[in-house]
């Protein structure tokens, strides 16, 4: 962790590799969204909201009809702090 911080990554920031081999910075306000078409999990998107995640999915996976569905299912991956534990 210390190496990451010394490498110029600010607190609350995470760098991830993109499909093209580049790096993308994620900040705490970007969330992870699971994208599926019927029972097929296609992958995960990093986005601020569901609308942006859906737009990213269409760019990445093409039109939902390509997967024989009317629309993709977008599900937010919950953080531990969001769990309803009592």
PDB file of N, CA, C and O in Angstrom:
ATOM      1  N   UNK A   1       0.821  -1.195   0.000  1.00  0.00           N
ATOM      2  CA  UNK A   1       0.000   0.000   0.000  1.00  0.00           C
ATOM      3  C   UNK A   1       0.860   1.252   0.000  1.00  0.00           C
ATOM      4  O   UNK A   1       0.550   2.227  -0.684  1.00  0.00           O
ATOM      5  N   UNK A   2       1.935   1.221   0.765  1.00  0.00           N
ATOM      6  CA  UNK A   2       2.801   2.388   0.840  1.00  0.00           C
ATOM      7  C   UNK A   2       3.400   2.712  -0.533  1.00  0.00           C
ATOM      8  O   UNK A   2       3.520   3.880  -0.902  1.00  0.00           O
ATOM      9  N   UNK A   3       3.777   1.670  -1.288  1.00  0.00           N
ATOM     10  CA  UNK A   3       4.311   1.890  -2.632  1.00  0.00           C
ATOM     11  C   UNK A   3       3.291   2.593  -3.521  1.00  0.00           C
ATOM     12  O   UNK A   3       3.652   3.461  -4.316  1.00  0.00           O
ATOM     13  N   UNK A   4       2.022   2.223  -3.390  1.00  0.00           N
ATOM     14  CA  UNK A   4       0.987   2.865  -4.185  1.00  0.00           C
ATOM     15  C   UNK A   4       0.878   4.340  -3.844  1.00  0.00           C
ATOM     16  O   UNK A   4       0.766   5.187  -4.730  1.00  0.00           O
ATOM     17  N   UNK A   5       0.913   4.639  -2.557  1.00  0.00           N
ATOM     18  CA  UNK A   5       0.803   6.032  -2.141  1.00  0.00           C
ATOM     19  C   UNK A   5       2.019   6.824  -2.589  1.00  0.00           C
ATOM     20  O   UNK A   5       1.894   7.978  -2.998  1.00  0.00           O
ATOM     21  N   UNK A   6       3.204   6.207  -2.516  1.00  0.00           N
ATOM     22  CA  UNK A   6       4.419   6.881  -2.962  1.00  0.00           C
ATOM     23  C   UNK A   6       4.447   7.030  -4.476  1.00  0.00           C
ATOM     24  O   UNK A   6       5.163   7.881  -5.003  1.00  0.00           O
ATOM     25  N   UNK A   7       3.671   6.204  -5.181  1.00  0.00           N
ATOM     26  CA  UNK A   7       3.639   6.259  -6.638  1.00  0.00           C
ATOM     27  C   UNK A   7       2.711   7.333  -7.173  1.00  0.00           C
ATOM     28  O   UNK A   7       2.453   7.375  -8.376  1.00  0.00           O
ATOM     29  N   UNK A   8       2.210   8.189  -6.323  1.00  0.00           N
ATOM     30  CA  UNK A   8       1.407   9.304  -6.783  1.00  0.00           C
ATOM     31  C   UNK A   8      -0.092   9.095  -6.705  1.00  0.00           C
ATOM     32  O   UNK A   8      -0.856   9.931  -7.189  1.00  0.00           O
ATOM     33  N   UNK A   9      -0.525   8.008  -6.112  1.00  0.00           N
ATOM     34  CA  UNK A   9      -1.959   7.779  -5.985  1.00  0.00           C
ATOM     35  C   UNK A   9      -2.442   8.480  -4.726  1.00  0.00           C
ATOM     36  O   UNK A   9      -1.887   8.288  -3.644  1.00  0.00           O
ATOM     37  N   UNK A  10      -3.466   9.283  -4.873  1.00  0.00           N
ATOM     38  CA  UNK A  10      -4.011  10.025  -3.744  1.00  0.00           C
ATOM     39  C   UNK A  10      -4.952   9.143  -2.938  1.00  0.00           C
ATOM     40  O   UNK A  10      -5.515   8.181  -3.461  1.00  0.00           O
ATOM     41  N   UNK A  11      -5.118   9.467  -1.687  1.00  0.00           N
ATOM     42  CA  UNK A  11      -6.059   8.749  -0.849  1.00  0.00           C
ATOM     43  C   UNK A  11      -7.449   8.820  -1.461  1.00  0.00           C
ATOM     44  O   UNK A  11      -7.878   9.889  -1.895  1.00  0.00           O
ATOM     45  N   UNK A  12      -8.160   7.694  -1.502  1.00  0.00           N
ATOM     46  CA  UNK A  12      -9.487   7.651  -2.078  1.00  0.00           C
ATOM     47  C   UNK A  12      -9.475   7.412  -3.576  1.00  0.00           C
ATOM     48  O   UNK A  12     -10.528   7.415  -4.215  1.00  0.00           O
ATOM     49  N   UNK A  13      -8.297   7.206  -4.141  1.00  0.00           N
ATOM     50  CA  UNK A  13      -8.162   6.994  -5.583  1.00  0.00           C
ATOM     51  C   UNK A  13      -7.612   5.596  -5.830  1.00  0.00           C
ATOM     52  O   UNK A  13      -6.752   5.118  -5.090  1.00  0.00           O
ATOM     53  N   UNK A  14      -8.109   4.950  -6.864  1.00  0.00           N
ATOM     54  CA  UNK A  14      -7.647   3.623  -7.246  1.00  0.00           C
ATOM     55  C   UNK A  14      -7.388   3.624  -8.731  1.00  0.00           C
ATOM     56  O   UNK A  14      -8.238   4.070  -9.501  1.00  0.00           O
ATOM     57  N   UNK A  15      -6.242   3.137  -9.157  1.00  0.00           N
ATOM     58  CA  UNK A  15      -5.949   3.034 -10.582  1.00  0.00           C
ATOM     59  C   UNK A  15      -6.241   1.617 -11.036  1.00  0.00           C
ATOM     60  O   UNK A  15      -5.850   0.660 -10.369  1.00  0.00           O
ATOM     61  N   UNK A  16      -6.921   1.471 -12.160  1.00  0.00           N
ATOM     62  CA  UNK A  16      -7.209   0.158 -12.727  1.00  0.00           C
ATOM     63  C   UNK A  16      -6.753   0.154 -14.177  1.00  0.00           C
ATOM     64  O   UNK A  16      -6.680   1.200 -14.822  1.00  0.00           O
ATOM     65  N   UNK A  17      -6.447  -1.043 -14.684  1.00  0.00           N
ATOM     66  CA  UNK A  17      -6.072  -1.181 -16.084  1.00  0.00           C
ATOM     67  C   UNK A  17      -7.330  -1.227 -16.929  1.00  0.00           C
ATOM     68  O   UNK A  17      -8.316  -1.857 -16.547  1.00  0.00           O
ATOM     69  N   UNK A  18      -7.303  -0.570 -18.060  1.00  0.00           N
ATOM     70  CA  UNK A  18      -8.433  -0.610 -18.978  1.00  0.00           C
ATOM     71  C   UNK A  18      -8.203  -1.717 -19.996  1.00  0.00           C
ATOM     72  O   UNK A  18      -7.112  -2.283 -20.067  1.00  0.00           O
ATOM     73  N   UNK A  19      -9.223  -2.026 -20.781  1.00  0.00           N
ATOM     74  CA  UNK A  19      -9.124  -3.079 -21.784  1.00  0.00           C
ATOM     75  C   UNK A  19      -8.028  -2.782 -22.803  1.00  0.00           C
ATOM     76  O   UNK A  19      -7.425  -3.704 -23.352  1.00  0.00           O
ATOM     77  N   UNK A  20      -7.769  -1.513 -23.056  1.00  0.00           N
ATOM     78  CA  UNK A  20      -6.744  -1.140 -24.034  1.00  0.00           C
ATOM     79  C   UNK A  20      -5.345  -1.120 -23.436  1.00  0.00           C
ATOM     80  O   UNK A  20      -4.381  -0.790 -24.127  1.00  0.00           O
ATOM     81  N   UNK A  21      -5.222  -1.473 -22.144  1.00  0.00           N
ATOM     82  CA  UNK A  21      -3.909  -1.509 -21.500  1.00  0.00           C
ATOM     83  C   UNK A  21      -3.536  -0.212 -20.814  1.00  0.00           C
ATOM     84  O   UNK A  21      -2.477  -0.127 -20.191  1.00  0.00           O
ATOM     85  N   UNK A  22      -4.384   0.799 -20.915  1.00  0.00           N
ATOM     86  CA  UNK A  22      -4.118   2.068 -20.239  1.00  0.00           C
ATOM     87  C   UNK A  22      -4.535   2.002 -18.786  1.00  0.00           C
ATOM     88  O   UNK A  22      -4.953   0.951 -18.300  1.00  0.00           O
ATOM     89  N   UNK A  23      -4.425   3.096 -18.109  1.00  0.00           N
ATOM     90  CA  UNK A  23      -4.838   3.171 -16.708  1.00  0.00           C
ATOM     91  C   UNK A  23      -5.951   4.189 -16.570  1.00  0.00           C
ATOM     92  O   UNK A  23      -5.968   5.213 -17.253  1.00  0.00           O
ATOM     93  N   UNK A  24      -6.882   3.891 -15.675  1.00  0.00           N
ATOM     94  CA  UNK A  24      -7.997   4.785 -15.405  1.00  0.00           C
ATOM     95  C   UNK A  24      -8.055   4.989 -13.904  1.00  0.00           C
ATOM     96  O   UNK A  24      -7.943   4.031 -13.138  1.00  0.00           O
ATOM     97  N   UNK A  25      -8.227   6.216 -13.485  1.00  0.00           N
ATOM     98  CA  UNK A  25      -8.355   6.510 -12.058  1.00  0.00           C
ATOM     99  C   UNK A  25      -9.811   6.412 -11.644  1.00  0.00           C
ATOM    100  O   UNK A  25     -10.703   6.921 -12.323  1.00  0.00           O
ATOM    101  N   UNK A  26     -10.034   5.758 -10.535  1.00  0.00           N
ATOM    102  CA  UNK A  26     -11.377   5.678  -9.962  1.00  0.00           C
ATOM    103  C   UNK A  26     -11.360   6.410  -8.637  1.00  0.00           C
ATOM    104  O   UNK A  26     -10.430   6.256  -7.844  1.00  0.00           O
ATOM    105  N   UNK A  27     -12.368   7.189  -8.402  1.00  0.00           N
ATOM    106  CA  UNK A  27     -12.497   7.860  -7.127  1.00  0.00           C
ATOM    107  C   UNK A  27     -13.674   7.259  -6.384  1.00  0.00           C
ATOM    108  O   UNK A  27     -14.477   6.531  -6.967  1.00  0.00           O
ATOM    109  N   UNK A  28     -13.775   7.552  -5.139  1.00  0.00           N
ATOM    110  CA  UNK A  28     -14.775   6.931  -4.273  1.00  0.00           C
ATOM    111  C   UNK A  28     -16.198   7.094  -4.789  1.00  0.00           C
ATOM    112  O   UNK A  28     -17.050   6.267  -4.464  1.00  0.00           O
ATOM    113  N   UNK A  29     -16.490   8.112  -5.570  1.00  0.00           N
ATOM    114  CA  UNK A  29     -17.858   8.307  -6.041  1.00  0.00           C
ATOM    115  C   UNK A  29     -18.198   7.401  -7.218  1.00  0.00           C
ATOM    116  O   UNK A  29     -19.374   7.262  -7.553  1.00  0.00           O
ATOM    117  N   UNK A  30     -17.209   6.779  -7.858  1.00  0.00           N
ATOM    118  CA  UNK A  30     -17.511   5.818  -8.912  1.00  0.00           C
ATOM    119  C   UNK A  30     -17.780   4.468  -8.271  1.00  0.00           C
ATOM    120  O   UNK A  30     -17.099   4.070  -7.326  1.00  0.00           O
ATOM    121  N   UNK A  31     -18.764   3.777  -8.785  1.00  0.00           N
ATOM    122  CA  UNK A  31     -19.197   2.514  -8.217  1.00  0.00           C
ATOM    123  C   UNK A  31     -18.943   1.393  -9.205  1.00  0.00           C
ATOM    124  O   UNK A  31     -18.671   1.629 -10.382  1.00  0.00           O
ATOM    125  N   UNK A  32     -19.035   0.187  -8.714  1.00  0.00           N
ATOM    126  CA  UNK A  32     -18.930  -0.992  -9.566  1.00  0.00           C
ATOM    127  C   UNK A  32     -20.333  -1.505  -9.835  1.00  0.00           C
ATOM    128  O   UNK A  32     -21.134  -1.673  -8.915  1.00  0.00           O
ATOM    129  N   UNK A  33     -20.625  -1.752 -11.113  1.00  0.00           N
ATOM    130  CA  UNK A  33     -21.931  -2.225 -11.545  1.00  0.00           C
ATOM    131  C   UNK A  33     -21.748  -3.532 -12.307  1.00  0.00           C
ATOM    132  O   UNK A  33     -20.877  -3.623 -13.173  1.00  0.00           O
ATOM    133  N   UNK A  34     -22.552  -4.542 -12.000  1.00  0.00           N
ATOM    134  CA  UNK A  34     -22.514  -5.801 -12.734  1.00  0.00           C
ATOM    135  C   UNK A  34     -23.499  -5.707 -13.895  1.00  0.00           C
ATOM    136  O   UNK A  34     -24.641  -5.279 -13.726  1.00  0.00           O
ATOM    137  N   UNK A  35     -23.038  -6.113 -15.071  1.00  0.00           N
ATOM    138  CA  UNK A  35     -23.864  -6.067 -16.273  1.00  0.00           C
ATOM    139  C   UNK A  35     -24.186  -7.494 -16.691  1.00  0.00           C
ATOM    140  O   UNK A  35     -23.289  -8.325 -16.833  1.00  0.00           O
ATOM    141  N   UNK A  36     -25.484  -7.775 -16.889  1.00  0.00           N
ATOM    142  CA  UNK A  36     -25.867  -9.107 -17.345  1.00  0.00           C
ATOM    143  C   UNK A  36     -26.946  -9.008 -18.412  1.00  0.00           C
ATOM    144  O   UNK A  36     -27.671  -8.019 -18.520  1.00  0.00           O
ATOM    145  N   UNK A  37     -27.018 -10.084 -19.200  1.00  0.00           N
ATOM    146  CA  UNK A  37     -28.041 -10.229 -20.225  1.00  0.00           C
ATOM    147  C   UNK A  37     -28.700 -11.572 -19.958  1.00  0.00           C
ATOM    148  O   UNK A  37     -28.123 -12.626 -20.227  1.00  0.00           O
ATOM    149  N   UNK A  38     -29.909 -11.524 -19.427  1.00  0.00           N
ATOM    150  CA  UNK A  38     -30.622 -12.724 -18.987  1.00  0.00           C
ATOM    151  C   UNK A  38     -29.786 -13.391 -17.896  1.00  0.00           C
ATOM    152  O   UNK A  38     -29.548 -12.771 -16.859  1.00  0.00           O
ATOM    153  N   UNK A  39     -29.337 -14.611 -18.088  1.00  0.00           N
ATOM    154  CA  UNK A  39     -28.546 -15.294 -17.064  1.00  0.00           C
ATOM    155  C   UNK A  39     -27.044 -15.195 -17.318  1.00  0.00           C
ATOM    156  O   UNK A  39     -26.252 -15.790 -16.587  1.00  0.00           O
ATOM    157  N   UNK A  40     -26.651 -14.452 -18.343  1.00  0.00           N
ATOM    158  CA  UNK A  40     -25.233 -14.302 -18.694  1.00  0.00           C
ATOM    159  C   UNK A  40     -24.648 -13.053 -18.052  1.00  0.00           C
ATOM    160  O   UNK A  40     -25.079 -11.941 -18.357  1.00  0.00           O
ATOM    161  N   UNK A  41     -23.677 -13.221 -17.172  1.00  0.00           N
ATOM    162  CA  UNK A  41     -22.957 -12.074 -16.620  1.00  0.00           C
ATOM    163  C   UNK A  41     -21.923 -11.674 -17.652  1.00  0.00           C
ATOM    164  O   UNK A  41     -21.023 -12.448 -17.979  1.00  0.00           O
ATOM    165  N   UNK A  42     -22.058 -10.458 -18.164  1.00  0.00           N
ATOM    166  CA  UNK A  42     -21.155  -9.986 -19.211  1.00  0.00           C
ATOM    167  C   UNK A  42     -19.897  -9.354 -18.646  1.00  0.00           C
ATOM    168  O   UNK A  42     -18.829  -9.432 -19.254  1.00  0.00           O
ATOM    169  N   UNK A  43     -20.020  -8.733 -17.490  1.00  0.00           N
ATOM    170  CA  UNK A  43     -18.850  -8.100 -16.893  1.00  0.00           C
ATOM    171  C   UNK A  43     -19.246  -7.020 -15.914  1.00  0.00           C
ATOM    172  O   UNK A  43     -20.377  -6.973 -15.430  1.00  0.00           O
ATOM    173  N   UNK A  44     -18.290  -6.150 -15.632  1.00  0.00           N
ATOM    174  CA  UNK A  44     -18.470  -5.101 -14.640  1.00  0.00           C
ATOM    175  C   UNK A  44     -18.081  -3.762 -15.240  1.00  0.00           C
ATOM    176  O   UNK A  44     -17.162  -3.673 -16.054  1.00  0.00           O
ATOM    177  N   UNK A  45     -18.786  -2.732 -14.832  1.00  0.00           N
ATOM    178  CA  UNK A  45     -18.514  -1.371 -15.275  1.00  0.00           C
ATOM    179  C   UNK A  45     -18.280  -0.484 -14.058  1.00  0.00           C
ATOM    180  O   UNK A  45     -18.900  -0.678 -13.012  1.00  0.00           O
ATOM    181  N   UNK A  46     -17.388   0.485 -14.197  1.00  0.00           N
ATOM    182  CA  UNK A  46     -17.167   1.497 -13.180  1.00  0.00           C
ATOM    183  C   UNK A  46     -17.854   2.766 -13.661  1.00  0.00           C
ATOM    184  O   UNK A  46     -17.542   3.279 -14.736  1.00  0.00           O
ATOM    185  N   UNK A  47     -18.785   3.268 -12.869  1.00  0.00           N
ATOM    186  CA  UNK A  47     -19.553   4.447 -13.278  1.00  0.00           C
ATOM    187  C   UNK A  47     -20.125   5.145 -12.052  1.00  0.00           C
ATOM    188  O   UNK A  47     -20.220   4.563 -10.972  1.00  0.00           O
ATOM    189  N   UNK A  48     -20.505   6.406 -12.244  1.00  0.00           N
ATOM    190  CA  UNK A  48     -21.109   7.181 -11.157  1.00  0.00           C
ATOM    191  C   UNK A  48     -22.530   6.739 -10.857  1.00  0.00           C
ATOM    192  O   UNK A  48     -22.967   6.777  -9.707  1.00  0.00           O
ATOM    193  N   UNK A  49     -23.266   6.312 -11.909  1.00  0.00           N
ATOM    194  CA  UNK A  49     -24.655   5.922 -11.693  1.00  0.00           C
ATOM    195  C   UNK A  49     -25.051   4.847 -12.699  1.00  0.00           C
ATOM    196  O   UNK A  49     -24.280   4.495 -13.593  1.00  0.00           O
ATOM    197  N   UNK A  50     -26.256   4.337 -12.537  1.00  0.00           N
ATOM    198  CA  UNK A  50     -26.757   3.249 -13.372  1.00  0.00           C
ATOM    199  C   UNK A  50     -26.850   3.657 -14.844  1.00  0.00           C
ATOM    200  O   UNK A  50     -26.567   2.853 -15.732  1.00  0.00           O
ATOM    201  N   UNK A  51     -27.243   4.896 -15.101  1.00  0.00           N
ATOM    202  CA  UNK A  51     -27.375   5.381 -16.474  1.00  0.00           C
ATOM    203  C   UNK A  51     -26.028   5.358 -17.195  1.00  0.00           C
ATOM    204  O   UNK A  51     -25.936   4.929 -18.345  1.00  0.00           O
ATOM    205  N   UNK A  52     -24.997   5.819 -16.510  1.00  0.00           N
ATOM    206  CA  UNK A  52     -23.657   5.816 -17.103  1.00  0.00           C
ATOM    207  C   UNK A  52     -23.154   4.381 -17.276  1.00  0.00           C
ATOM    208  O   UNK A  52     -22.505   4.071 -18.275  1.00  0.00           O
ATOM    209  N   UNK A  53     -23.444   3.509 -16.318  1.00  0.00           N
ATOM    210  CA  UNK A  53     -23.035   2.103 -16.427  1.00  0.00           C
ATOM    211  C   UNK A  53     -23.700   1.445 -17.637  1.00  0.00           C
ATOM    212  O   UNK A  53     -23.070   0.668 -18.355  1.00  0.00           O
ATOM    213  N   UNK A  54     -24.975   1.762 -17.856  1.00  0.00           N
ATOM    214  CA  UNK A  54     -25.691   1.217 -19.008  1.00  0.00           C
ATOM    215  C   UNK A  54     -25.081   1.724 -20.312  1.00  0.00           C
ATOM    216  O   UNK A  54     -24.895   0.949 -21.249  1.00  0.00           O
ATOM    217  N   UNK A  55     -24.772   3.003 -20.379  1.00  0.00           N
ATOM    218  CA  UNK A  55     -24.149   3.568 -21.580  1.00  0.00           C
ATOM    219  C   UNK A  55     -22.802   2.902 -21.852  1.00  0.00           C
ATOM    220  O   UNK A  55     -22.490   2.564 -22.994  1.00  0.00           O
ATOM    221  N   UNK A  56     -22.011   2.715 -20.807  1.00  0.00           N
ATOM    222  CA  UNK A  56     -20.719   2.039 -20.952  1.00  0.00           C
ATOM    223  C   UNK A  56     -20.902   0.611 -21.455  1.00  0.00           C
ATOM    224  O   UNK A  56     -20.137   0.142 -22.298  1.00  0.00           O
ATOM    225  N   UNK A  57     -21.922  -0.082 -20.936  1.00  0.00           N
ATOM    226  CA  UNK A  57     -22.185  -1.467 -21.332  1.00  0.00           C
ATOM    227  C   UNK A  57     -22.566  -1.556 -22.811  1.00  0.00           C
ATOM    228  O   UNK A  57     -22.120  -2.462 -23.516  1.00  0.00           O
ATOM    229  N   UNK A  58     -23.379  -0.626 -23.275  1.00  0.00           N
ATOM    230  CA  UNK A  58     -23.791  -0.639 -24.677  1.00  0.00           C
ATOM    231  C   UNK A  58     -22.586  -0.402 -25.585  1.00  0.00           C
ATOM    232  O   UNK A  58     -22.464  -1.024 -26.640  1.00  0.00           O
ATOM    233  N   UNK A  59     -21.706   0.494 -25.174  1.00  0.00           N
ATOM    234  CA  UNK A  59     -20.485   0.730 -25.947  1.00  0.00           C
ATOM    235  C   UNK A  59     -19.621  -0.527 -25.968  1.00  0.00           C
ATOM    236  O   UNK A  59     -19.089  -0.903 -27.013  1.00  0.00           O
ATOM    237  N   UNK A  60     -19.484  -1.166 -24.832  1.00  0.00           N
ATOM    238  CA  UNK A  60     -18.596  -2.320 -24.719  1.00  0.00           C
ATOM    239  C   UNK A  60     -19.181  -3.594 -25.335  1.00  0.00           C
ATOM    240  O   UNK A  60     -18.474  -4.311 -26.043  1.00  0.00           O
ATOM    241  N   UNK A  61     -20.456  -3.885 -25.077  1.00  0.00           N
ATOM    242  CA  UNK A  61     -21.050  -5.168 -25.460  1.00  0.00           C
ATOM    243  C   UNK A  61     -21.986  -5.088 -26.654  1.00  0.00           C
ATOM    244  O   UNK A  61     -22.453  -6.118 -27.142  1.00  0.00           O
ATOM    245  N   UNK A  62     -22.269  -3.878 -27.135  1.00  0.00           N
ATOM    246  CA  UNK A  62     -23.183  -3.722 -28.258  1.00  0.00           C
ATOM    247  C   UNK A  62     -24.621  -3.644 -27.794  1.00  0.00           C
ATOM    248  O   UNK A  62     -24.898  -3.593 -26.595  1.00  0.00           O
ATOM    249  N   UNK A  63     -25.519  -3.636 -28.737  1.00  0.00           N
ATOM    250  CA  UNK A  63     -26.955  -3.537 -28.428  1.00  0.00           C
ATOM    251  C   UNK A  63     -27.415  -4.779 -27.663  1.00  0.00           C
ATOM    252  O   UNK A  63     -26.936  -5.881 -27.931  1.00  0.00           O
ATOM    253  N   UNK A  64     -28.339  -4.609 -26.713  1.00  0.00           N
ATOM    254  CA  UNK A  64     -28.847  -5.757 -25.961  1.00  0.00           C
ATOM    255  C   UNK A  64     -29.418  -6.865 -26.855  1.00  0.00           C
ATOM    256  O   UNK A  64     -29.355  -8.043 -26.504  1.00  0.00           O
ATOM    257  N   UNK A  65     -29.974  -6.483 -28.011  1.00  0.00           N
ATOM    258  CA  UNK A  65     -30.544  -7.490 -28.916  1.00  0.00           C
ATOM    259  C   UNK A  65     -29.487  -8.492 -29.391  1.00  0.00           C
ATOM    260  O   UNK A  65     -29.813  -9.620 -29.761  1.00  0.00           O
ATOM    261  N   UNK A  66     -28.239  -8.075 -29.376  1.00  0.00           N
ATOM    262  CA  UNK A  66     -27.134  -8.984 -29.728  1.00  0.00           C
ATOM    263  C   UNK A  66     -27.099 -10.182 -28.779  1.00  0.00           C
ATOM    264  O   UNK A  66     -26.637 -11.263 -29.143  1.00  0.00           O
ATOM    265  N   UNK A  67     -27.593  -9.974 -27.565  1.00  0.00           N
ATOM    266  CA  UNK A  67     -27.609 -11.012 -26.529  1.00  0.00           C
ATOM    267  C   UNK A  67     -29.023 -11.571 -26.342  1.00  0.00           C
ATOM    268  O   UNK A  67     -29.288 -12.269 -25.363  1.00  0.00           O
ATOM    269  N   UNK A  68     -29.920 -11.271 -27.266  1.00  0.00           N
ATOM    270  CA  UNK A  68     -31.309 -11.766 -27.250  1.00  0.00           C
ATOM    271  C   UNK A  68     -32.100 -11.298 -26.037  1.00  0.00           C
ATOM    272  O   UNK A  68     -32.918 -12.040 -25.494  1.00  0.00           O
ATOM    273  N   UNK A  69     -31.852 -10.061 -25.616  1.00  0.00           N
ATOM    274  CA  UNK A  69     -32.621  -9.460 -24.523  1.00  0.00           C
ATOM    275  C   UNK A  69     -33.074  -8.067 -24.956  1.00  0.00           C
ATOM    276  O   UNK A  69     -32.481  -7.461 -25.848  1.00  0.00           O
ATOM    277  N   UNK A  70     -34.128  -7.569 -24.316  1.00  0.00           N
ATOM    278  CA  UNK A  70     -34.618  -6.222 -24.609  1.00  0.00           C
ATOM    279  C   UNK A  70     -33.725  -5.146 -24.008  1.00  0.00           C
ATOM    280  O   UNK A  70     -33.544  -4.076 -24.590  1.00  0.00           O
ATOM    281  N   UNK A  71     -33.162  -5.446 -22.824  1.00  0.00           N
ATOM    282  CA  UNK A  71     -32.263  -4.500 -22.171  1.00  0.00           C
ATOM    283  C   UNK A  71     -31.330  -5.253 -21.232  1.00  0.00           C
ATOM    284  O   UNK A  71     -31.634  -6.360 -20.789  1.00  0.00           O
ATOM    285  N   UNK A  72     -30.194  -4.637 -20.939  1.00  0.00           N
ATOM    286  CA  UNK A  72     -29.248  -5.215 -19.997  1.00  0.00           C
ATOM    287  C   UNK A  72     -29.770  -5.039 -18.575  1.00  0.00           C
ATOM    288  O   UNK A  72     -30.507  -4.096 -18.286  1.00  0.00           O
ATOM    289  N   UNK A  73     -29.388  -5.937 -17.709  1.00  0.00           N
ATOM    290  CA  UNK A  73     -29.665  -5.780 -16.281  1.00  0.00           C
ATOM    291  C   UNK A  73     -28.412  -5.190 -15.649  1.00  0.00           C
ATOM    292  O   UNK A  73     -27.315  -5.726 -15.805  1.00  0.00           O
ATOM    293  N   UNK A  74     -28.582  -4.091 -14.940  1.00  0.00           N
ATOM    294  CA  UNK A  74     -27.478  -3.405 -14.278  1.00  0.00           C
ATOM    295  C   UNK A  74     -27.715  -3.498 -12.772  1.00  0.00           C
ATOM    296  O   UNK A  74     -28.753  -3.059 -12.278  1.00  0.00           O
ATOM    297  N   UNK A  75     -26.760  -4.067 -12.047  1.00  0.00           N
ATOM    298  CA  UNK A  75     -26.905  -4.214 -10.596  1.00  0.00           C
ATOM    299  C   UNK A  75     -25.701  -3.583  -9.897  1.00  0.00           C
ATOM    300  O   UNK A  75     -24.551  -3.887 -10.214  1.00  0.00           O
ATOM    301  N   UNK A  76     -25.987  -2.703  -8.945  1.00  0.00           N
ATOM    302  CA  UNK A  76     -24.919  -2.049  -8.185  1.00  0.00           C
ATOM    303  C   UNK A  76     -24.297  -3.050  -7.221  1.00  0.00           C
ATOM    304  O   UNK A  76     -25.010  -3.768  -6.519  1.00  0.00           O
ATOM    305  N   UNK A  77     -22.976  -3.099  -7.187  1.00  0.00           N
ATOM    306  CA  UNK A  77     -22.266  -3.924  -6.217  1.00  0.00           C
ATOM    307  C   UNK A  77     -22.209  -3.115  -4.922  1.00  0.00           C
ATOM    308  O   UNK A  77     -21.593  -2.050  -4.870  1.00  0.00           O
ATOM    309  N   UNK A  78     -22.848  -3.626  -3.897  1.00  0.00           N
ATOM    310  CA  UNK A  78     -22.943  -2.904  -2.624  1.00  0.00           C
ATOM    311  C   UNK A  78     -21.612  -2.925  -1.873  1.00  0.00           C
ATOM    312  O   UNK A  78     -20.876  -3.910  -1.926  1.00  0.00           O
ATOM    313  N   UNK A  79     -21.315  -1.848  -1.186  1.00  0.00           N
ATOM    314  CA  UNK A  79     -20.175  -1.779  -0.294  1.00  0.00           C
ATOM    315  C   UNK A  79     -20.576  -2.369   1.046  1.00  0.00           C
ATOM    316  O   UNK A  79     -21.758  -2.386   1.390  1.00  0.00           O
ATOM    317  N   UNK A  80     -19.612  -2.848   1.799  1.00  0.00           N
ATOM    318  CA  UNK A  80     -19.888  -3.442   3.108  1.00  0.00           C
ATOM    319  C   UNK A  80     -20.650  -2.472   4.006  1.00  0.00           C
ATOM    320  O   UNK A  80     -21.485  -2.901   4.802  1.00  0.00           O
ATOM    321  N   UNK A  81     -20.380  -1.191   3.894  1.00  0.00           N
ATOM    322  CA  UNK A  81     -21.038  -0.189   4.720  1.00  0.00           C
ATOM    323  C   UNK A  81     -22.513  -0.057   4.393  1.00  0.00           C
ATOM    324  O   UNK A  81     -23.271   0.502   5.186  1.00  0.00           O
ATOM    325  N   UNK A  82     -22.936  -0.562   3.238  1.00  0.00           N
ATOM    326  CA  UNK A  82     -24.316  -0.446   2.808  1.00  0.00           C
ATOM    327  C   UNK A  82     -25.157  -1.658   3.204  1.00  0.00           C
ATOM    328  O   UNK A  82     -26.379  -1.643   3.053  1.00  0.00           O
ATOM    329  N   UNK A  83     -24.509  -2.702   3.707  1.00  0.00           N
ATOM    330  CA  UNK A  83     -25.247  -3.892   4.099  1.00  0.00           C
ATOM    331  C   UNK A  83     -26.181  -3.573   5.263  1.00  0.00           C
ATOM    332  O   UNK A  83     -25.881  -2.725   6.104  1.00  0.00           O
ATOM    333  N   UNK A  84     -27.292  -4.252   5.295  1.00  0.00           N
ATOM    334  CA  UNK A  84     -28.298  -4.017   6.337  1.00  0.00           C
ATOM    335  C   UNK A  84     -28.081  -4.942   7.524  1.00  0.00           C
ATOM    336  O   UNK A  84     -29.013  -5.613   7.969  1.00  0.00           O
ATOM    337  N   UNK A  85     -26.872  -4.982   8.033  1.00  0.00           N
ATOM    338  CA  UNK A  85     -26.617  -5.793   9.225  1.00  0.00           C
ATOM    339  C   UNK A  85     -27.094  -5.065  10.463  1.00  0.00           C
ATOM    340  O   UNK A  85     -26.971  -3.845  10.576  1.00  0.00           O
ATOM    341  N   UNK A  86     -27.635  -5.828  11.379  1.00  0.00           N
ATOM    342  CA  UNK A  86     -28.110  -5.233  12.623  1.00  0.00           C
ATOM    343  C   UNK A  86     -27.164  -5.586  13.738  1.00  0.00           C
ATOM    344  O   UNK A  86     -27.379  -5.183  14.881  1.00  0.00           O
TER     345      UNK A  86
END
